[in-house]
């Protein structure tokens, strides 16, 4: 059975499917090395952390796709091709525009027209 780590905080949320065979630690957390991709939804209190430290941690763990949806600016940022503690490519799309992720491990076009704005 495939696990999906659901990331919930007081403000903001996200999801991260994990690799087959990955097991959570005693606190129920998965290692960043086990993540197939990460989806973050920015909140007012987490933006700096999501765009900063967490982005670097996932890149260092070689998470192949890190998608950040920012309802405050109405924009998605997708980071792919982890390399040297960062991501080699960034794809940006405004909410309402299709986000072509067919060349990533996701292999899909994400429709963002129904993403809510704050």
C-alpha positions in Angstrom: 0.0 0.0 0.0 1.3 3.4 -0.9 1.4 6.0 1.9 0.7 9.7 1.5 2.1 12.0 4.2 -0.4 14.8 4.7 1.2 17.9 6.1 -1.0 19.9 8.3 -0.1 22.9 10.4 -2.2 25.5 12.2 -2.0 27.5 9.1 -1.3 26.0 5.7 -1.2 22.4 4.5 0.4 20.1 2.0 0.7 16.6 0.8 3.6 14.4 -0.1 3.2 10.8 -1.6 6.0 8.6 -0.4 8.0 5.9 -2.2 6.8 2.3 -2.0 8.2 0.5 1.1 8.8 3.8 3.0 7.8 3.6 6.7 7.2 6.5 9.1 9.3 6.9 12.2 7.9 6.6 15.7 6.4 10.1 15.5 4.6 9.1 12.2 6.9 11.2 10.0 8.6 10.2 6.8 12.1 11.1 5.8 12.4 13.7 3.1 14.4 11.0 1.2 11.2 9.0 1.0 9.1 11.7 -0.7 8.1 11.4 -4.4 7.0 15.0 -4.6 5.8 17.7 -2.2 2.8 20.0 -2.5 2.8 23.0 -0.1 0.0 25.6 0.3 1.5 28.8 1.6 -0.1 30.5 4.6 0.7 34.0 6.0 2.9 32.6 8.7 4.8 29.9 6.8 5.8 31.6 3.5 9.3 32.4 4.4 9.9 29.0 5.8 8.3 27.2 2.8 10.2 29.2 0.2 13.4 29.0 2.2 14.5 26.3 4.6 11.9 23.7 3.5 12.8 24.2 -0.2 16.5 23.6 0.6 15.8 20.5 2.7 13.7 18.9 -0.1 16.2 19.8 -2.7 19.0 18.3 -0.7 16.9 15.1 -0.2 16.5 15.0 -4.1 12.7 15.3 -3.9 12.1 15.5 -7.7 9.1 17.9 -7.7 8.3 20.6 -5.1 5.1 22.5 -5.9 4.2 25.6 -3.9 0.7 27.1 -4.3 0.5 30.7 -3.0 -3.1 31.9 -2.6 -1.9 35.4 -1.6 -0.4 36.1 -4.9 -2.4 33.6 -7.0 0.6 31.8 -8.3 2.1 28.3 -8.3 5.8 27.7 -8.3 7.2 24.3 -9.2 10.8 23.4 -8.6 12.3 20.4 -10.4 15.7 18.9 -11.1 17.3 18.9 -7.6 21.0 19.5 -7.8 23.6 20.8 -5.3 21.1 21.6 -2.6 18.9 23.6 -4.9 16.6 23.1 -7.9 17.8 23.5 -11.4 14.5 24.5 -12.9 11.6 26.7 -11.7 8.2 26.7 -13.4 5.7 29.5 -12.5 2.1 29.8 -13.4 -0.6 32.2 -12.3 -3.8 30.6 -10.9 -6.1 30.1 -13.9 -3.3 29.0 -16.2 -2.7 25.3 -16.8 0.6 24.1 -15.3 2.4 21.6 -17.6 4.1 19.0 -15.5 4.2 16.3 -18.2 8.0 16.2 -18.2 8.1 15.6 -14.4 7.5 12.5 -12.4 3.9 13.7 -12.1 3.3 13.4 -15.8 0.2 15.6 -15.9 -1.1 19.1 -16.7 -2.4 20.6 -13.5 -5.5 22.8 -14.0 -5.2 25.8 -11.6 -8.4 27.6 -12.5 -10.2 26.5 -9.4 -7.4 27.2 -6.9 -8.8 29.7 -4.3 -7.2 33.0 -3.6 -6.9 34.7 -0.2 
